[in-house]
Amino acid sequence: MGRGKIEIKRIENATNRQVTYSKRRTGIMKKARELTVLCDAQVAIIMFSSTGKYHEFCSPSTDIKGIFDRYQQAIGTSLWIEQYENMQRTLSHLKDINRNLRTEIRQRMGEDLDGLEFDELRGLEQNVDAALKEVRHRKYHVISTQTETYKKKVKHSYEAYKTLQQELGLCEEPAWFVDNTGGGWDGGAGAGAAAADMFAFRVVPSQPNLHGMAYGGNHDLRLG
């Protein structure tokens, strides 16, 4: 039995529609290729699927532009005139916008103000004031953000400094040692000599035992 005739209408299911497009596109391309070989014809096909995918076929002896040029000669018209006119209108519009923007920039810098009426000058003044407020607001925001960042950096540095102090034991009070072998505490020269033999040392728990070590010349380090 032969396959039943398919009703030609839009396929509602998106998956089935895409599958049918893919199969029939392959068939059309095959027929165009056969027509080119069998009949020595110049064939060009351009396709766009419902999803926007682009497919084309062109005979090896020519290209798409050549086919378009022959088509324009055959029908006696140009496919590019309307597009060229649209491009010219777009270019003219962009030139007008650019000219107006340049004029506005010069006026905001205090130039080309002679041709402006009072209302225009007033509007320009209001625009400049609004722009100035916006710039100041942005400037203060940047300053505030940078200040907060620097405060965090200072706080982090201080915490790191305190941590290093604790690790090195620098928070302990210094221990005082007196070597009064060279004199007494009885006033005068004796007191001065005793004061000269007083030294301050910091004992760090992580340091090795300091008993028996000498400091300087003849001054012995004694732990009382």
Backbone as a chain_set.jsonl record, in Angstrom:
{"seq": "MGRGKIEIKRIENATNRQVTYSKRRTGIMKKARELTVLCDAQVAIIMFSSTGKYHEFCSPSTDIKGIFDRYQQAIGTSLWIEQYENMQRTLSHLKDINRNLRTEIRQRMGEDLDGLEFDELRGLEQNVDAALKEVRHRKYHVISTQTETYKKKVKHSYEAYKTLQQELGLCEEPAWFVDNTGGGWDGGAGAGAAAADMFAFRVVPSQPNLHGMAYGGNHDLRLG", "coords": {"N": [[0.848, -1.201, 0.0], [0.473, 2.235, -0.768], [1.855, 5.288, 0.627], [-0.229, 7.427, 2.518], [-1.774, 10.505, 1.437], [-0.5, 13.618, 2.489], [-1.856, 16.257, 4.268], [-1.443, 19.57, 3.337], [-0.534, 21.833, 5.458], [0.245, 24.033, 8.202], [2.444, 22.567, 10.524], [1.713, 21.908, 13.785], [3.081, 20.871, 16.034], [6.21, 21.533, 17.378], [8.554, 19.969, 17.326], [8.003, 17.954, 15.4], [7.64, 19.656, 13.252], [10.218, 20.716, 12.858], [11.64, 18.384, 12.226], [10.382, 17.605, 9.832], [11.036, 19.841, 8.254], [13.849, 19.551, 8.089], [14.108, 17.095, 6.692], [12.767, 17.616, 4.226], [14.199, 19.801, 3.332], [16.681, 18.632, 2.764], [15.87, 17.012, 0.657], [15.098, 18.939, -1.273], [17.53, 20.235, -1.762], [18.948, 18.127, -2.877], [17.49, 17.669, -5.259], [17.947, 20.141, -6.533], [20.697, 19.996, -6.946], [20.824, 17.799, -8.675], [19.395, 18.845, -10.83], [21.135, 20.854, -11.637], [23.353, 19.369, -12.571], [22.265, 17.571, -14.504], [20.914, 19.225, -16.349], [22.576, 21.359, -16.86], [22.077, 23.781, -15.576], [21.823, 26.93, -13.834], [21.374, 27.231, -10.553], [20.039, 28.557, -7.573], [19.37, 28.478, -4.16], [17.915, 29.714, -1.245], [17.333, 29.41, 2.173], [15.515, 29.843, 5.208], [14.956, 28.641, 8.362], [12.24, 28.175, 10.763], [13.408, 28.701, 13.162], [15.389, 30.424, 12.544], [17.701, 29.513, 11.329], [20.099, 29.416, 8.728], [20.296, 28.3, 5.37], [21.711, 27.37, 2.251], [21.982, 26.821, -1.306], [23.964, 26.727, -4.19], [24.753, 26.662, -7.618], [27.774, 25.144, -8.739], [29.064, 26.549, -10.806], [28.593, 29.245, -10.506], [27.713, 32.021, -8.295], [25.889, 33.285, -5.417], [25.584, 36.09, -5.602], [26.036, 36.475, -8.349], [23.788, 35.163, -9.4], [21.759, 36.857, -8.399], [22.392, 39.224, -9.759], [21.879, 38.456, -12.442], [19.182, 37.969, -12.191], [18.187, 40.558, -11.649], [18.79, 41.782, -14.107], [17.128, 40.312, -15.765], [14.496, 40.965, -14.924], [14.561, 43.661, -15.101], [15.023, 45.537, -13.013], [16.306, 46.88, -9.886], [17.55, 45.378, -7.019], [18.825, 46.646, -4.982], [18.376, 49.357, -4.792], [16.325, 50.379, -3.084], [17.318, 49.532, -0.609], [19.71, 50.964, -0.584], [18.743, 53.592, -0.502], [17.475, 53.571, 1.984], [19.715, 53.251, 3.624], [20.993, 55.683, 3.098], [19.149, 57.494, 4.211], [19.294, 56.694, 6.897], [21.98, 57.32, 7.424], [21.94, 60.125, 7.111], [20.241, 60.807, 9.221], [21.786, 59.977, 11.433], [23.925, 61.733, 11.172], [22.687, 64.151, 11.75], [22.025, 63.721, 14.453], [24.61, 63.49, 15.534], [25.609, 66.062, 15.006], [23.911, 67.648, 16.587], [24.559, 66.696, 19.132], [27.248, 67.46, 19.336], [26.938, 70.231, 19.285], [25.499, 70.595, 21.688], [27.426, 69.75, 23.524], [29.404, 71.729, 23.187], [27.947, 73.966, 24.035], [27.508, 73.329, 26.731], [30.03, 73.663, 27.604], [30.216, 76.328, 27.615], [30.309, 77.615, 25.156], [29.208, 78.899, 21.932], [26.819, 80.29, 22.646], [25.477, 82.553, 21.845], [23.325, 82.45, 20.074], [21.155, 81.522, 21.55], [17.986, 81.706, 23.158], [16.341, 83.206, 26.079], [14.831, 81.258, 27.487], [16.002, 78.934, 26.512], [18.615, 79.229, 27.445], [18.075, 79.162, 30.182], [17.118, 76.545, 30.44], [19.451, 75.178, 29.707], [21.113, 75.927, 31.815], [19.825, 74.659, 33.979], [20.164, 71.998, 33.207], [22.955, 71.78, 33.368], [23.309, 72.227, 36.111], [21.987, 69.978, 37.154], [23.605, 67.963, 36.099], [25.975, 68.585, 37.432], [25.279, 68.064, 40.117], [24.904, 65.321, 39.955], [27.491, 64.481, 39.314], [28.869, 65.274, 41.637], [27.572, 63.693, 43.543], [28.38, 61.176, 42.67], [31.131, 61.449, 43.048], [31.363, 61.754, 45.864], [30.413, 59.275, 46.615], [32.411, 57.585, 45.594], [34.587, 58.496, 47.143], [33.693, 57.81, 49.711], [33.55, 55.022, 49.47], [36.27, 54.37, 48.991], [37.346, 55.298, 51.418], [36.19, 53.566, 53.322], [37.329, 51.202, 52.449], [40.074, 51.673, 52.942], [39.972, 51.934, 55.728], [39.325, 49.339, 56.477], [41.65, 48.057, 55.597], [43.557, 49.237, 57.303], [42.615, 48.349, 59.796], [42.914, 45.591, 59.445], [45.7, 45.472, 59.185], [46.455, 46.363, 61.734], [45.415, 44.304, 63.349], [46.979, 42.199, 62.404], [49.446, 43.124, 63.287], [49.098, 43.072, 66.118], [48.799, 40.324, 66.425], [51.342, 39.404, 65.687], [52.802, 40.59, 67.755], [51.878, 39.123, 69.958], [52.758, 36.572, 69.248], [55.524, 36.918, 69.347], [55.873, 37.519, 71.99], [56.023, 40.14, 72.91], [54.362, 41.593, 74.463], [54.782, 41.286, 77.182], [55.854, 42.598, 80.367], [58.996, 44.264, 80.854], [61.77, 42.675, 82.488], [63.736, 43.628, 85.281], [67.139, 43.727, 86.067], [69.784, 43.8, 88.37], [73.12, 44.496, 88.79], [75.096, 44.765, 91.356], [77.689, 44.385, 92.043], [79.737, 45.998, 91.579], [79.494, 48.192, 93.202], [77.758, 49.9, 95.907], [74.578, 50.776, 97.445], [74.76, 53.089, 98.792], [74.294, 56.09, 98.602], [75.758, 58.987, 96.841], [78.626, 58.425, 94.899], [78.401, 55.73, 94.997], [75.671, 55.181, 94.649], [75.303, 56.168, 92.078], [76.941, 54.438, 90.68], [75.638, 52.065, 91.159], [73.257, 52.551, 89.843], [74.205, 52.694, 87.281], [74.709, 50.078, 86.833], [72.319, 48.878, 86.34], [70.064, 47.099, 84.333], [67.69, 46.529, 81.741], [65.91, 43.755, 80.686], [64.084, 41.68, 78.415], [62.387, 38.772, 78.845], [61.666, 36.182, 76.832], [59.344, 33.576, 76.543], [59.809, 31.622, 74.624], [62.511, 31.659, 74.21], [65.778, 30.23, 74.719], [67.265, 29.016, 77.842], [68.685, 31.587, 79.728], [70.571, 31.553, 81.766], [73.775, 31.98, 83.063], [74.765, 33.303, 80.876], [76.601, 35.991, 79.441], [76.342, 39.532, 79.363], [77.269, 42.21, 77.455], [80.231, 43.64, 78.751], [81.66, 42.95, 81.597], [79.29, 42.406, 82.874], [77.141, 40.315, 84.379], [74.311, 38.26, 83.665], [71.832, 37.745, 85.815], [69.237, 35.902, 87.169], [66.942, 36.756, 89.499]], "CA": [[0.0, 0.0, 0.0], [1.238, 3.476, -0.809], [1.697, 6.179, 1.766], [-1.354, 8.335, 2.366], [-1.482, 11.892, 1.095], [-0.373, 14.483, 3.658], [-2.503, 17.558, 4.114], [-0.461, 20.655, 3.369], [-0.858, 22.901, 6.392], [1.304, 24.226, 9.19], [2.555, 21.536, 11.552], [1.635, 22.591, 15.07], [4.108, 20.364, 16.935], [7.493, 22.144, 16.989], [9.535, 18.919, 17.019], [7.646, 17.373, 14.103], [7.858, 20.679, 12.229], [11.654, 20.791, 12.6], [12.048, 17.147, 11.549], [9.885, 17.683, 8.452], [11.85, 20.837, 7.546], [15.167, 18.985, 7.824], [14.003, 16.073, 5.649], [12.387, 18.216, 2.937], [15.323, 20.631, 2.889], [17.648, 17.717, 2.144], [15.332, 16.593, -0.646], [15.161, 20.054, -2.231], [18.934, 20.427, -2.123], [19.317, 17.027, -3.767], [16.882, 17.929, -6.554], [18.64, 21.275, -7.146], [21.998, 19.503, -7.397], [20.589, 16.967, -9.859], [19.01, 19.738, -11.921], [22.346, 21.533, -12.096], [24.207, 18.429, -13.307], [21.58, 17.001, -15.66], [20.462, 20.219, -17.324], [23.543, 22.448, -16.949], [21.359, 24.988, -15.174], [22.338, 27.67, -12.693], [20.325, 27.189, -9.545], [20.381, 29.104, -6.259], [18.303, 28.314, -3.182], [18.184, 30.29, 0.082], [16.313, 28.968, 3.124], [15.577, 30.204, 6.627], [14.01, 27.849, 9.135], [11.45, 28.943, 11.724], [14.308, 29.067, 14.26], [16.345, 31.407, 12.057], [18.904, 28.907, 10.745], [20.263, 29.771, 7.31], [20.82, 27.257, 4.484], [21.71, 27.81, 0.855], [22.623, 25.996, -2.333], [24.247, 27.471, -5.413], [25.452, 25.852, -8.61], [29.23, 25.363, -8.665], [29.552, 27.431, -11.866], [28.253, 30.634, -10.225], [27.548, 32.304, -6.867], [24.606, 33.908, -5.107], [25.56, 37.444, -6.155], [25.857, 36.369, -9.796], [22.391, 34.828, -9.642], [20.973, 38.066, -8.156], [22.636, 40.16, -10.854], [21.145, 37.966, -13.62], [17.759, 38.153, -11.912], [17.876, 41.978, -11.849], [18.805, 42.044, -15.549], [15.983, 39.653, -16.401], [13.246, 41.655, -14.605], [14.738, 45.08, -15.374], [14.942, 46.356, -11.807], [17.443, 46.746, -8.984], [17.178, 44.964, -5.671], [19.609, 47.378, -3.992], [18.05, 50.785, -4.74], [15.578, 50.671, -1.866], [18.224, 49.375, 0.528], [20.645, 52.08, -0.616], [18.021, 54.784, -0.044], [17.31, 53.432, 3.436], [21.014, 53.512, 4.235], [21.246, 57.12, 3.017], [18.311, 58.158, 5.208], [19.869, 56.4, 8.205], [23.211, 58.096, 7.547], [21.579, 61.527, 7.321], [19.704, 60.924, 10.581], [22.909, 59.871, 12.361], [24.691, 62.975, 11.074], [21.943, 65.173, 12.5], [22.206, 63.439, 15.881], [25.995, 63.818, 15.883], [25.753, 67.522, 14.997], [23.212, 68.179, 17.766], [25.333, 66.349, 20.32], [28.434, 68.313, 19.372], [26.491, 71.569, 19.672], [25.166, 70.555, 23.107], [28.686, 69.673, 24.277], [30.029, 73.054, 23.158], [27.149, 74.873, 24.871], [27.748, 73.004, 28.137], [31.359, 74.18, 27.918], [30.149, 77.794, 27.58], [30.548, 78.106, 23.803], [28.06, 78.973, 21.016], [25.635, 80.667, 23.419], [24.908, 83.797, 21.337], [22.061, 82.228, 19.37], [20.164, 80.931, 22.434], [17.037, 82.59, 23.827], [16.385, 83.132, 27.532], [14.327, 79.954, 27.928], [17.009, 77.928, 26.184], [19.711, 79.402, 28.388], [17.609, 78.678, 31.472], [17.123, 75.086, 30.383], [20.846, 74.732, 29.712], [21.615, 76.101, 33.185], [19.255, 73.59, 34.798], [20.823, 70.737, 32.832], [24.313, 71.805, 33.911], [23.198, 72.041, 37.566], [21.646, 68.577, 37.403], [24.801, 67.163, 35.824], [26.94, 68.851, 38.502], [24.836, 67.318, 41.298], [25.163, 63.903, 39.717], [28.938, 64.277, 39.412], [29.24, 65.369, 43.048], [27.074, 62.488, 44.219], [29.27, 60.066, 42.308], [32.438, 61.697, 43.668], [31.266, 61.424, 47.287], [30.271, 57.816, 46.72], [33.746, 57.005, 45.386], [35.4, 58.826, 48.316], [33.21, 56.99, 50.828], [33.957, 53.639, 49.237], [37.711, 54.27, 49.203], [37.614, 55.468, 52.843], [35.845, 52.319, 53.993], [38.338, 50.206, 52.073], [41.311, 51.967, 53.664], [39.75, 51.617, 57.133], [39.426, 47.886, 56.611], [43.064, 47.7, 55.458], [44.241, 49.634, 58.533], [42.183, 47.421, 60.843], [43.56, 44.299, 59.191], [47.125, 45.609, 59.503], [46.597, 46.435, 63.186], [45.195, 42.962, 63.884], [48.172, 41.409, 62.105], [50.51, 43.608, 64.169], [48.859, 42.53, 67.446], [49.072, 38.884, 66.379], [52.794, 39.24, 65.706], [53.261, 40.91, 69.095], [51.584, 37.994, 70.826], [53.621, 35.457, 68.876], [56.891, 37.215, 69.763], [55.897, 37.753, 73.428], [56.431, 41.517, 73.179], [53.393, 42.242, 75.342], [55.183, 41.118, 78.573], [56.607, 43.691, 80.961], [60.424, 43.957, 80.933], [62.319, 42.273, 83.803], [64.897, 44.45, 85.62], [68.221, 42.994, 86.742], [70.768, 44.732, 88.935], [74.434, 43.934, 89.14], [75.711, 45.732, 92.267], [78.996, 43.9, 92.481], [80.745, 47.059, 91.45], [79.253, 49.305, 94.104], [76.628, 49.735, 96.808], [73.462, 51.691, 97.283], [74.917, 54.128, 99.802], [74.387, 57.473, 98.106], [76.942, 59.486, 96.169], [79.142, 57.678, 93.759], [77.916, 54.356, 95.059], [74.345, 55.134, 94.034], [75.473, 56.337, 90.631], [77.507, 53.206, 90.116], [74.6, 51.038, 91.173], [72.316, 52.852, 88.765], [74.839, 52.388, 85.995], [74.728, 48.63, 86.631], [70.953, 48.386, 86.218], [69.749, 46.842, 82.932], [66.346, 45.983, 81.501], [65.891, 42.664, 79.7], [62.791, 41.047, 78.213], [62.539, 37.324, 78.762], [60.652, 35.591, 75.964], [59.231, 32.152, 76.912], [60.311, 30.712, 73.593], [63.959, 31.717, 74.119], [66.467, 29.254, 75.566], [67.661, 29.463, 79.174], [69.724, 32.605, 79.634], [71.475, 31.475, 82.912], [75.186, 31.781, 82.784], [75.211, 34.053, 79.701], [77.14, 37.3, 79.784], [75.833, 40.629, 78.535], [78.233, 43.299, 77.386], [81.582, 43.317, 79.179], [81.74, 42.158, 82.804], [77.988, 42.388, 83.508], [76.53, 38.986, 84.29], [72.846, 38.252, 83.673], [71.372, 36.883, 86.9], [67.784, 35.87, 87.376], [66.696, 36.718, 90.916]], "C": [[0.878, 1.244, 0.0], [0.966, 4.353, 0.396], [0.582, 7.171, 1.509], [-0.918, 9.759, 2.074], [-1.495, 12.75, 2.348], [-1.035, 15.816, 3.368], [-1.471, 18.674, 4.302], [-1.006, 21.783, 4.243], [0.261, 22.973, 7.43], [1.251, 23.128, 10.24], [2.639, 22.225, 12.907], [2.731, 22.147, 16.03], [5.48, 20.848, 16.476], [8.52, 21.088, 16.606], [9.261, 18.303, 15.66], [7.884, 18.372, 12.974], [9.337, 20.779, 11.861], [12.153, 19.565, 11.858], [11.617, 17.178, 10.094], [10.7, 18.689, 7.64], [13.198, 20.262, 7.164], [15.112, 17.977, 6.679], [13.712, 16.7, 4.293], [13.472, 19.156, 2.423], [16.367, 19.775, 2.195], [17.169, 17.28, 0.765], [15.409, 17.694, -1.684], [16.592, 20.299, -2.673], [19.394, 19.351, -3.099], [18.757, 17.253, -5.164], [17.575, 19.078, -7.278], [19.997, 20.854, -7.68], [21.846, 18.648, -8.658], [20.212, 17.819, -11.067], [20.218, 20.469, -12.499], [23.194, 20.619, -12.965], [23.531, 17.956, -14.597], [21.291, 18.022, -16.746], [21.427, 21.379, -17.516], [22.888, 23.786, -16.619], [22.072, 25.644, -13.996], [21.207, 27.853, -11.684], [20.862, 27.765, -8.237], [19.158, 28.98, -5.356], [18.771, 28.915, -1.853], [17.023, 29.932, 0.991], [16.603, 29.525, 4.511], [14.522, 29.389, 7.357], [13.235, 28.75, 10.097], [12.283, 29.372, 12.928], [15.394, 30.046, 13.825], [17.613, 30.829, 11.463], [18.909, 29.125, 9.23], [20.878, 28.604, 6.544], [20.742, 27.763, 3.046], [22.321, 26.735, -0.027], [22.813, 26.863, -3.559], [25.032, 26.572, -6.356], [26.941, 26.148, -8.571], [29.754, 26.36, -9.687], [29.266, 28.905, -11.611], [28.226, 30.848, -8.72], [26.226, 33.045, -6.671], [24.506, 35.305, -5.71], [25.361, 37.421, -7.67], [24.419, 36.03, -10.165], [21.506, 36.055, -9.457], [21.15, 39.073, -9.295], [21.883, 39.73, -12.114], [19.642, 38.145, -13.434], [17.346, 39.618, -12.121], [17.855, 42.334, -13.328], [17.57, 41.463, -16.226], [14.678, 40.41, -16.146], [13.349, 43.165, -14.793], [14.58, 45.98, -14.165], [16.181, 46.112, -10.952], [16.935, 46.393, -7.592], [17.834, 45.825, -4.599], [19.22, 48.84, -3.869], [17.334, 51.146, -3.451], [16.467, 50.555, -0.631], [19.214, 50.532, 0.591], [19.977, 53.363, -0.123], [17.791, 54.734, 1.461], [18.611, 53.725, 4.169], [21.347, 55.005, 4.198], [20.416, 57.89, 4.03], [18.857, 57.924, 6.623], [21.135, 57.207, 8.45], [22.915, 59.566, 7.813], [21.048, 61.743, 8.735], [20.825, 60.871, 11.617], [23.776, 61.131, 12.33], [24.004, 64.093, 11.85], [22.12, 64.966, 14.007], [23.605, 63.825, 16.335], [26.204, 65.338, 15.95], [25.083, 68.14, 16.228], [23.982, 67.885, 19.045], [26.58, 67.212, 20.441], [28.071, 69.741, 19.793], [26.167, 71.629, 21.162], [26.422, 70.501, 23.964], [29.363, 71.041, 24.325], [29.269, 74.04, 24.051], [27.348, 74.591, 26.349], [29.14, 73.446, 28.576], [31.398, 75.709, 27.845], [30.391, 78.387, 26.217], [29.234, 78.121, 23.019], [26.762, 79.297, 21.761], [24.915, 81.887, 22.848], [23.535, 83.583, 20.699], [20.95, 81.676, 20.237], [19.274, 82.002, 23.05], [17.12, 82.382, 25.344], [15.93, 81.766, 28.037], [15.339, 78.845, 27.647], [18.205, 78.015, 27.128], [19.321, 78.893, 29.77], [17.59, 77.153, 31.509], [18.529, 74.514, 30.411], [21.438, 74.841, 31.108], [21.1, 74.992, 34.103], [19.908, 72.249, 34.484], [22.235, 70.653, 33.402], [24.287, 71.586, 35.422], [22.888, 70.586, 37.905], [22.85, 67.676, 37.173], [25.842, 67.35, 36.926], [26.569, 68.094, 39.773], [25.133, 65.828, 41.14], [26.653, 63.591, 39.837], [29.39, 64.336, 40.867], [28.79, 64.135, 43.821], [27.975, 61.298, 43.925], [30.629, 60.221, 42.964], [32.415, 61.324, 45.149], [31.115, 59.93, 47.509], [31.625, 57.131, 46.567], [34.634, 57.263, 46.599], [34.997, 57.96, 49.504], [33.65, 55.54, 50.682], [35.45, 53.449, 49.487], [38.06, 54.41, 50.686], [37.32, 54.188, 53.607], [36.875, 51.232, 53.685], [39.636, 50.42, 52.841], [41.166, 51.674, 55.15], [39.88, 50.116, 57.38], [40.884, 47.433, 56.505], [43.842, 48.042, 56.722], [43.887, 48.693, 59.672], [42.846, 46.067, 60.683], [45.045, 44.354, 59.534], [47.345, 45.651, 61.006], [46.404, 45.069, 63.824], [46.399, 42.062, 63.609], [49.336, 41.808, 63.0], [50.344, 43.054, 65.581], [49.141, 41.035, 67.505], [50.568, 38.61, 66.423], [53.36, 39.562, 67.079], [53.048, 39.74, 70.055], [52.492, 36.811, 70.512], [55.052, 35.668, 69.352], [57.002, 37.488, 71.264], [56.269, 39.164, 73.791], [55.466, 42.246, 74.096], [53.789, 42.13, 76.808], [55.972, 42.319, 79.064], [58.084, 43.318, 81.056], [60.842, 43.594, 82.355], [63.605, 43.056, 84.056], [65.898, 43.617, 86.426], [69.282, 44.004, 87.169], [72.034, 43.961, 89.254], [75.137, 44.969, 90.02], [77.032, 45.232, 92.822], [80.032, 45.0, 92.431], [80.514, 48.205, 92.391], [78.052, 49.03, 94.976], [75.554, 50.743, 96.511], [73.575, 52.893, 98.229], [75.212, 55.467, 99.151], [75.645, 57.764, 97.34], [77.323, 58.656, 94.976], [78.645, 56.268, 93.763], [76.565, 54.217, 94.391], [74.443, 55.28, 92.531], [76.008, 55.094, 89.985], [76.472, 52.13, 90.067], [73.605, 51.278, 90.054], [72.912, 52.513, 87.412], [74.828, 50.906, 85.718], [73.329, 48.037, 86.527], [70.593, 48.266, 84.739], [68.344, 46.258, 82.847], [66.435, 44.933, 80.406], [64.477, 42.133, 79.601], [63.021, 39.56, 78.007], [61.382, 36.761, 77.964], [60.556, 34.114, 76.273], [59.829, 31.208, 75.891], [61.824, 30.718, 73.486], [64.58, 30.651, 75.024], [66.858, 29.864, 76.91], [68.841, 30.428, 79.084], [70.706, 32.565, 80.804], [72.912, 31.248, 82.453], [75.689, 32.554, 81.598], [75.655, 35.432, 80.147], [76.562, 38.343, 78.861], [76.865, 41.751, 78.574], [79.615, 42.833, 77.802], [81.578, 42.378, 80.355], [80.399, 42.01, 83.521], [77.358, 41.035, 83.28], [75.023, 39.124, 84.393], [72.398, 37.256, 84.713], [69.873, 37.021, 87.055], [67.529, 35.75, 88.859], [65.447, 35.931, 91.263]], "O": [[1.9, 1.296, 0.685], [-0.031, 4.179, 1.096], [0.458, 7.699, 0.404], [0.189, 10.163, 2.431], [-2.397, 12.628, 3.178], [-0.789, 16.426, 2.327], [-0.736, 18.709, 5.288], [-1.836, 22.581, 3.806], [1.109, 22.085, 7.516], [0.192, 22.795, 10.773], [3.537, 23.033, 13.143], [3.261, 22.972, 16.773], [5.877, 20.611, 15.335], [9.281, 21.286, 15.659], [10.176, 18.143, 14.852], [8.28, 17.99, 11.873], [9.675, 20.911, 10.685], [12.99, 19.678, 10.962], [12.395, 16.819, 9.21], [11.022, 18.436, 6.479], [13.655, 20.457, 6.038], [15.967, 17.997, 5.793], [14.355, 16.345, 3.305], [13.648, 19.295, 1.213], [16.882, 20.156, 1.144], [17.956, 17.187, -0.177], [15.742, 17.438, -2.841], [16.836, 20.546, -3.854], [20.141, 19.631, -4.037], [19.463, 17.054, -6.152], [17.774, 19.015, -8.491], [20.41, 21.304, -8.748], [22.64, 18.76, -9.592], [20.651, 17.553, -12.186], [20.306, 20.676, -13.709], [23.704, 21.054, -13.998], [24.155, 17.943, -15.659], [21.411, 17.719, -17.933], [21.122, 22.303, -18.27], [23.116, 24.789, -17.295], [22.82, 24.998, -13.263], [20.221, 28.542, -11.945], [21.998, 27.493, -7.847], [18.047, 29.337, -5.748], [19.885, 28.653, -1.4], [15.862, 30.125, 0.629], [17.753, 29.659, 4.929], [13.341, 29.438, 7.016], [13.535, 29.936, 10.228], [11.908, 30.303, 13.64], [16.225, 30.454, 14.636], [18.524, 31.583, 11.122], [17.881, 29.033, 8.558], [21.848, 27.994, 6.993], [19.819, 28.491, 2.679], [23.067, 25.869, 0.43], [21.932, 27.64, -3.925], [25.888, 25.803, -5.916], [27.331, 27.301, -8.385], [30.801, 26.967, -9.458], [29.657, 29.746, -12.42], [28.653, 29.985, -7.953], [25.539, 33.386, -7.634], [23.47, 35.669, -6.267], [24.618, 38.236, -8.216], [23.89, 36.558, -11.143], [20.599, 36.285, -10.257], [20.186, 39.695, -9.741], [21.302, 40.578, -12.791], [18.918, 38.434, -14.387], [16.292, 39.893, -12.695], [16.999, 43.103, -13.766], [17.031, 42.061, -17.157], [13.835, 40.497, -17.039], [12.353, 43.877, -14.664], [14.05, 47.085, -14.286], [17.0, 45.245, -11.259], [16.019, 47.024, -7.064], [17.452, 45.752, -3.431], [19.675, 49.517, -2.947], [17.699, 52.12, -2.793], [16.383, 51.376, 0.282], [19.528, 51.028, 1.673], [20.597, 54.138, 0.604], [17.903, 55.756, 2.138], [18.607, 54.373, 5.215], [21.916, 55.538, 5.151], [20.91, 58.834, 4.646], [18.881, 58.841, 7.444], [21.346, 57.72, 9.549], [23.569, 60.187, 8.651], [21.367, 62.746, 9.374], [20.813, 61.64, 12.579], [24.303, 61.545, 13.363], [24.661, 64.886, 12.524], [22.339, 65.925, 14.747], [23.773, 64.42, 17.4], [26.891, 65.836, 16.841], [25.634, 69.055, 16.84], [24.05, 68.727, 19.94], [26.929, 67.647, 21.539], [28.798, 70.378, 20.556], [26.516, 72.601, 21.831], [26.48, 71.135, 25.017], [29.84, 71.465, 25.378], [29.883, 74.853, 24.741], [27.356, 75.524, 27.152], [29.405, 73.587, 29.77], [32.458, 76.319, 27.991], [30.661, 79.584, 26.123], [28.272, 77.447, 23.387], [25.734, 78.658, 21.537], [23.833, 82.227, 23.327], [22.675, 84.459, 20.783], [19.876, 81.378, 19.714], [19.748, 83.076, 23.419], [17.85, 81.521, 25.833], [16.568, 81.182, 28.913], [15.507, 77.93, 28.452], [18.741, 76.994, 27.556], [20.129, 78.267, 30.456], [17.999, 76.545, 32.498], [18.78, 73.495, 31.054], [22.179, 73.959, 31.543], [21.855, 74.45, 34.91], [20.175, 71.456, 35.387], [22.666, 69.596, 33.863], [25.122, 70.861, 35.964], [23.463, 70.028, 38.839], [23.096, 66.745, 37.94], [26.516, 66.396, 37.315], [27.444, 67.541, 40.438], [25.56, 65.165, 42.086], [27.033, 62.561, 40.394], [30.215, 63.525, 41.287], [29.53, 63.6, 44.646], [28.295, 60.511, 44.816], [31.223, 59.232, 43.395], [33.328, 60.66, 45.639], [31.633, 59.385, 48.483], [31.95, 56.209, 47.315], [35.353, 56.368, 47.044], [35.853, 57.439, 50.218], [34.069, 54.908, 51.652], [35.853, 52.476, 50.124], [38.963, 53.728, 51.172], [38.116, 53.77, 54.448], [37.243, 50.445, 54.557], [40.232, 49.464, 53.335], [42.118, 51.216, 55.782], [40.471, 49.686, 58.37], [41.31, 46.535, 57.232], [44.679, 47.26, 57.174], [44.764, 48.282, 60.433], [43.288, 45.463, 61.66], [45.592, 43.409, 60.102], [48.296, 45.056, 61.513], [47.142, 44.704, 64.739], [46.796, 41.265, 64.459], [50.12, 40.96, 63.426], [51.32, 42.612, 66.188], [49.656, 40.532, 68.503], [51.015, 37.695, 67.113], [54.29, 38.897, 67.535], [53.921, 39.412, 70.858], [52.946, 36.121, 71.425], [55.728, 34.708, 69.723], [58.109, 37.671, 71.77], [56.788, 39.391, 74.884], [55.714, 43.392, 74.471], [53.191, 42.817, 77.636], [56.668, 42.979, 78.292], [58.398, 42.157, 81.315], [60.318, 44.153, 83.319], [64.465, 43.148, 83.179], [65.524, 42.897, 87.351], [69.624, 44.928, 86.432], [72.007, 42.915, 89.903], [75.706, 45.935, 89.511], [77.443, 45.602, 93.922], [81.051, 44.962, 93.121], [81.305, 49.149, 92.377], [77.385, 48.011, 94.795], [75.583, 51.456, 95.508], [72.604, 53.62, 98.439], [76.361, 55.908, 99.182], [76.509, 56.898, 97.197], [76.492, 58.244, 94.167], [78.475, 55.653, 92.711], [76.324, 53.259, 93.655], [73.742, 54.591, 91.79], [75.599, 54.724, 88.884], [76.393, 51.366, 89.105], [73.158, 50.34, 89.394], [72.199, 52.092, 86.501], [74.921, 50.478, 84.568], [73.167, 46.821, 86.617], [70.788, 49.21, 83.973], [67.878, 45.583, 83.765], [66.972, 45.191, 79.329], [63.743, 42.133, 80.589], [63.756, 39.147, 77.11], [60.231, 36.859, 78.389], [61.581, 33.433, 76.272], [60.3, 30.124, 76.237], [62.392, 29.896, 72.767], [63.955, 30.225, 75.995], [66.789, 31.079, 77.092], [69.858, 30.133, 78.455], [71.59, 33.418, 80.879], [73.194, 30.432, 81.575], [76.882, 32.511, 81.296], [75.138, 35.974, 81.123], [76.315, 38.063, 77.688], [77.275, 42.178, 79.653], [80.127, 41.821, 77.325], [81.502, 41.161, 80.184], [80.362, 41.538, 84.658], [77.073, 40.648, 82.147], [74.513, 39.985, 85.11], [72.559, 36.049, 84.528], [69.326, 38.124, 87.07], [67.869, 34.722, 89.445], [65.102, 35.807, 92.438]]}, "num_chains": 1, "name": "protein.A"}
